[in-house]
Amino acid sequence: MSNSEVRYPMVELDLKKFRNNIDQAVFRCGKLGIGLAGVIKGFTGIPEGAKQFAEAGCDYIASSRLEQIQGCIDYGIKASYMLIRVPMLSEIEEAVRITDISLNSEVEVLKALNKEALKQGKVHKVVIMIDLGDLREGFWDKKEFLDAALMVENECDGLYLAGVGTNLGCYGSILATPEKMNELIADAEMVEKAIGRTLDIISGGATTSFPMVLNNTMPKRINNLRMGEGIILAKDLKDLLGLDMSFMYQDAFTLKAQIIELKDKPSYPVGQLSFDAFGNIGTYEDRGIRKRALLGMGKVDIAYPDMIYPRDKGIEVIGSSSDHLILDVEDAEREFKVGDIVEFDLCYATNVFVTNSPNVRIVCK
């Protein structure tokens, strides 16, 4: 490919590294009898990446966004698909048509799913969610939780009660612990006693529950996790929780951006400080005249400029506007020129945004 055909910014996905991460998660969970739903929303459902989940033996390909699931289907990926956000009433028809199973916590939605499944001549599987303190989706009242499960089991011919689940650590920052998992198991067993059969799925959460797999503290009846970040980058588990993730690559995704300006400039703005483009007043350190590089990428693409990490030593990300990323390259170990490419590692938050930007080219290798 000639230089004129290359467009930046770019995210490069190394499929071999990515597949290693999936295989490692499938293997470690499988040893404990835990199946995986491979969550693709963290990389905006890039089909080449999603295909790796299916080929690695994940039970489901999962997303909160139906358009990502449709994209996988259009790409020809044969898999069972899980919708991991409670479907909006406006998307019930599509949810039943293209997914096999969904997470649910509203009786009105369950009734709508049942009606649509009957209309389409299908049986749609559901997992009833219970809120164990993270205060995102899920029934809070245990009687309402049980009543919903009984309604699905006994009154909804278009639905199949596949199991129960919970979510931890996504909104309320609640740690996923063996105690929380045992509470979920107790709730599942309450349902099982009421319906007179064993549930297929007890879904113990997402990447935040994976540490219990690694340290072998996951209670035995948990048999499903919905994992995205821990596979995609494995970075937050290492950086935030201090886990040894050396068996997974943290650089399966690489962000590349091009220098569009390179100049010596003051490090402190000159003039009366006011608001920036996003309504904030910045804080700046006066370090004198420094060499600064502007890259053709900004908050519109990455959202969090302080959460991308230059691979070149001596580079500092000092800020961003909508369309420009500003680097201090005074102490960089290599000499830069206009047109040079700077590579960055990503965390989950920035990977979500940058892969979702129409201005960022995706390349799989």
PyMOL commands that set and color helices and strands:
alter all, ss='L'
color gray80, all
select helices_A, chain A and resi 3-5+15-30+41-43+47-55+66-75+89-98+107-120+142-155+178-195+207-214+229-232+235-241+299-302+305-307+348-356
alter helices_A, ss='H'
color red, helices_A
select strands_A, chain A and resi 10-13+35-39+60-63+81-83+101-104+124-129+159-165+201-203+224-227+253-266+289-295+308-310+316-320+325-328+341-346+361-364
alter strands_A, ss='S'
color yellow, strands_A
deselect
rebuild
show_as cartoon
